[in-house]
């Protein structure tokens, strides 16, 4: 076989296999042709903390808007719906210092979340007890410090939920 025929055969094989190297791969729960929009209705609240469900709903919406992988839309337009319930809030001493008692407190927010595909009519993932937490100083202005701790817990939960929608809930 002459060198030009070998070269032609090589080029032909390369052209045939080139499209295969461009195959689509994704670990995203949204995948190709998948979920492109999400609705985040107001979460339920079983905790004793008034307004926490609204604050978490707002944090989740902000998380999706910042991430920009999914558009936040109304339920009747959504490819998926994120549903959830704030189960409880626990506040516990985190660090101790001498006789003064607790120096820092940890505030944990526990939620139940589910991500539902409206087109396929199936739950993509569900977690019965997710946790987000924040830590605040006992020596600071307690109400302000506690509010900042709750804010940290809400941001942690929102990031975790948004990340789970991208990787299928693992």
N, C-alpha and C positions, 0 to 999 in steps of 0.2 A: 504494500500500500504506500503510495507516494506521500510526501510530507504535506502537500496541499490538501489531500483527501483526509488525512489524519486531523489536520487543523480544522477543516470544514466539519468533520464529525464531532470534534471537541466543541466547536462553537454551537452546533445544533443541540448537543446535550446541555450545554450551559443555558441556552435560551429556553429549553424545555423545563429545566429545574429551577430557574430563576424565580418564577411566580410562586413556587412552593416555599421559598425562603421568606416570602412576605406574608405568610399566614398570620392571622390575627390571634393574639393571645392576651388574656386578661384574667386577673384574679378578682376583679371587681364583681360585686353582687349585681351591679347595674349592667355589666356586660355589653356586648354589641347588640343593638336592636332591643336593648333591655330598658330598664327604668331610667327615665330622664327627669321625672318630676315627683315631688313628694308633698303631701299635705301633713301639717302638724296641728291637729285640733287641740283644744285646751285639754290638758291632762286632768285626770281625776285626782282627788286629794283625800287620802285616808289618814294622813298625819294630823297632829294637833297644831301645826304651824300654818296660820292663816296666810293665804296668798302665795305659798311656796309653789303651788302647781302652776300659777300664772308666771312666776319668775322663771321656772324651769322651761315652760313652753316658750317663753321669749328667748331664753338662752339657746334652746334647740334651733329655733328659727334662725337666730343670728349665726349659729354654727354652720347651718346649711348654706346660708347666704355667703358667709366668708369663704367656705370651702369651694363653692361654685360648681361642684360636680352635679348637683341636682337642683332644679328650680323649685322654689317653694310656691305652691299654688293652692287653690281651694280644693276641697275634697272631691267635688264632682269633675274636676279636670286632672286629678292626680293619677299617675301610674302606680303610686304606692302611698300608703298611709302609715304614719308612725303613731302608734297608740301607746298610752302609758298611764301609770298610776303612781303617785308619790305615796309610798307605804308608811314610812316613818322617818323621824329625825332623831338621832342619838347624839348626845353631848356628853363627853367623858374627859376626865383629866388626861393629859398627854404627857406632860413632864412635871416633876415635883421639885421643889427647892426648899430644903430645910423645913422649918416649922411653919413657914408661910402657907404651906399647902401647894396646890397646883400652880405652876408658873404658866403653863399653856394648856389649852383645851383643844380637843379634836371634835369637830362637828361633822357627822356623817349623815348623808341623805341616801335613803334606800328607795329604789324605784323598781317597778315592773314595766318592761317595755316589749313591744312587738312591732315588727316591720312587715306589713301586709301588702302583697302584690295584688292590685285591684283588677288587673287584666287576666291574670292566671287564677285568681280567686284562691290564693294560698298564702300562708304565713311563711315568709322567707327566714325569719329568725325571731326567737322569743327568749327573753331572759326574765326569770321570776324574781331575781333580787340583784340588781346592779347597785354599786356603791360609788358615790363620789364623796370626797371629804376635803375639809379645810382645817387649818390649824391657826389659832389666834392666841395672843397674849392675854393672860388674866389681869396683868397690871395695867393694861391700856384701858381706855374708856370702853367698858364692857359691851355696851350696845353697838357701838361703832365697830369694835373689833369682831364681835360676833357676826355682824352683817357682812364684813369682809370675808370671814371664814365661810359663811354660806355662799357668798359669791364665788369663792374658789371651788367649793364643792359643786356648784352648778356648772361652772366652766369645765370641770373635769368630766362630769357626766355628759355634757353636750359633746365634748371632743370624743369621748368613748363611743357614744351613739353614732355620731357622724362617721367615725372610722369604721364601725361595724357595718354600716350600710354599704360601704365601699368594698369590703372583703367578705361579705356573706355571713356576718355574725359570729365569726370564730372569735 
